[in-house]
């Protein structure tokens, strides 16, 4: 199950909850926190972990519950192998949606449009790679194109934010929590969170792939195979060896029936 810096994979978490009494001063602090977090995400994408952390912490000092900043810190912790810390940050991001409010809908809409506008840019990079204008080995081409196509799929399936949906954490938050729980071997909890993710984000292919692994680890072989099929249907072909491993485990779990003599 991969949890790479595509943490940054375009699903930039869009903030919100039900905080109906924001003063102008509080709104200004939230605006500043959003800007710090955006700068942190850019630094993280560029591989500058130290700078990214500085901006995320500045954001949290302004607005303690700001979800995107906790998501960013969670990504940094995952990169460093601090899985418990990452889980804590992702859970704080989840809870932050119940604290922040609908007054942030404009921020959400701006981010939504910015992310949608990236689709042509990503497609242009794929075209440049395929045409040979960007010099890469064949393996590098394959990997980069696969990652770019996944980013495009994620962007295409983003739902437009609305006042009816802002109080609930998006599926991506539960994906991050579930993935961290899986890394810790807490498979039952991972299943619950990844199921929530797929219910909220039914076109998120990677979530179905990760859920297949979690199902397999708790012995739910049929569910694992169905999740793999769903991931493939959404454009993420499974590793054939992974499918074979699930099928072998399923066969071993079924008691042999001896014939009567």
N, C-alpha and C positions, 0 to 999 in steps of 0.2 A: 504494500500500500504506500503510495508515495505521498509525501507531505513536503514538497519542495518549496522553494521561495515563490512558487506560483501560488503559494499562500497568497501570493500577489497576483495570482491568476485573476485578474480582472474583476473578480468579484469584490470590489472595494466595498466594505460594509457601509451601508447607508443608514444613518443614525435615526433613532426616534423612539417616542413613547408618549406619555400623557401628562405633560407638565404644563398646566394651563395658566400658571401665574408667573411666567417669566417676566422680570423687569427688563427695561432697556439695557441696564448694566449687565444683567445676566446674559441677555442675548448677545451683547458684544463679546463677553468672555467665551461664549460658545462659538461665535464666529472665529475668534482667535484660535481656539482649540482645534477647530476644523482645519485652519490653515497650517498650524503646526503639524497636525497629523498627516495632512497631504504631503508636506515636505518630508516627513519621516518616511512615508511610503515610497516616495521617489528615491530617497537615500537607500532604502532597503532594496529596491529594485536594482540600484546601481552597485549593490554589494558593500555599501558603507554602513556596517552594522552599528558602529559607535555613534556616528552622526544620527542615524535613524533613532537610536535609543534616546539621544538627547532631545529630539523633537517630540517623541512620544511622551516622555516624562514632563516636558513643558506643557503639553496638552493636558495631562492628567492633573498637574498642579493648578491649572485653571478650572477644569471641570473634571472632578474625580471620577465620575461614572462614564466618561466619554467612551463609547464602545469601540470605535475605530482604533483609538490609541491602545486599548487593551488587546485588541486583535493584533496590532503590530508588535507589541511586546511579547505576545504569545508566539508569533512567528520567530522572533529572535531567540526565545527560549528553546523552541523546537530545533532551530539550527544548531544551538549550543548543546543539544542533548539533555536539556533540563526539562524533562517531560512533565513532572509534577507542577513545576512553575508555569509551564505553558498551559496546562489544564486550568490552573487557577486564573490565569489571565483571560482565557476564553470564556470561563464561567462568569467572570466579572463583566465581560462584554455582553454576554447574554442578559445578565441582570440589569445592565445599564439601559436597555431599551424600555424598561418599566419606569425609569426615572426621567429620562429626557422626553421632550415633548413635540407635539404637533407643530409648534412654531418653527421647527426646523425643516418643515416640508420643502421650503425653497432650496435649502442646502442639498436635500436628497434629489430634487429634480435637476439641479445643476450637475451633480455628480452623475446622475443617470444619463443625461444627455452627453456629457463629456465621454463617458465610457462607450456609449453607442457610436460616437464619432470616431472611435479608435478602430472600428471594424474595417473601413477602407484602408487605413494605414497598415494594419496587420496583413490584409490581403495583398497589398502592394509589396510587402516584404516577402511574402510567399512567392509572388511572381518573380521577384528579383533573384531569389534563391534558385528557383526552377530554371530560370533563363541562364544562370551561370554568372550573372553580374556580381554576385557575392561569392567569393572563392571559398569553398568548403569541400571537405571530403564527402564521399557519398553517404557515409554513416552520419556525419554532422548534418548534411542536408535532410536526411530522413528524420532525425531527432528534432531538428528545429522546425521543420514543417509540421510534424505531428503536434508539437507544443503550440505552435501558432494556430493550427486548426482547432485545437481544443479551446484556446482562448477565444477564438471567434465564436465557437458553439456556445460557450458560457455567456458571452455578451449577447448573443442572439436570443437566449432564453431568459434574460433578465426581465423581470416584471416592472412596469412603470409604477413608481411609488404613488400612493394615494392616502388620503386622510383616513380611509377605512382600514388600512393595513399597517400603519406606522407603529402601533403599540406592540407588535409582536416581533421578536428577533427573526431575521431571515434564516432560511435553511442552511446557509453557509456557516453560520455560527455553530449549529448542531453538528455539522460535518467536522468542523475543527475539534469540537469537544469529543465527538465519537472517535476520531482518528487518534487523539491523544490518549483516550482511555484504552484503545486497542494496543497502542505502544506500551502501555502499562500492564497489559494482560488482563484487563478488566472487561472481559468480552461481553458479558450480559449487559452491562451499562453501555458498552459501545454499540451493541445492537439497538438498544432503545433510542439512543441519540441519532444513530444513522437512519433508523426508521422514521424518526421525526423529520430529519433532513429530506428524505426522499418524498415524504408526504407534502412538505412545504415546497420542495423544488423537484417536481416529478420529471424534469428533463435534465437533471444534473447527473451525467453519466458516471463520473468518478465516484459519486456517492453510492451508486448501485454496485460498482465494482468493489468498493471498500466494504459495503454491507455483505456482499457475497463471502468475503473473507471472514467477517465476524460470524455470519451464520455457520460457516464451515467449522469454525473453532468451537461453537457451542453444540455441534452435532445436528444442525438443521440442514441436512444435505439438499433436500428438494428445494427449500427456500434459497439456498446458496446458488443452485443451478438456475433458478428462475431469475435471481438478481443478475447473474452473469448474462443471461439472455437479454435482460432489459438494458444492461450497459451496452451490449453489442448493438441492440436495436437503436440506441441513441448515438451510435457512432464510435464507441470505444471497444474495439475487438479485444476479447480476453486472451491471456496467455494460454495456449493450448495445454501446456503442462499443468497449469492451475486447474483447468476443467478436469483433466485426467485425474489429478490428485483427489478432487472432490468425489468423482465417480468411484474411484477405488475405495475411498473411505466409506462411501455409502454402501458399496457391496460388502465390505467387511462388517458393517453394522447390522446387516440383515442375517439372522440366523439361518443356517442351512436346514432345509426340511428333508428328513430322511424318508425314503419310500417304504411302504409296507411290504412285508415278505409273506 
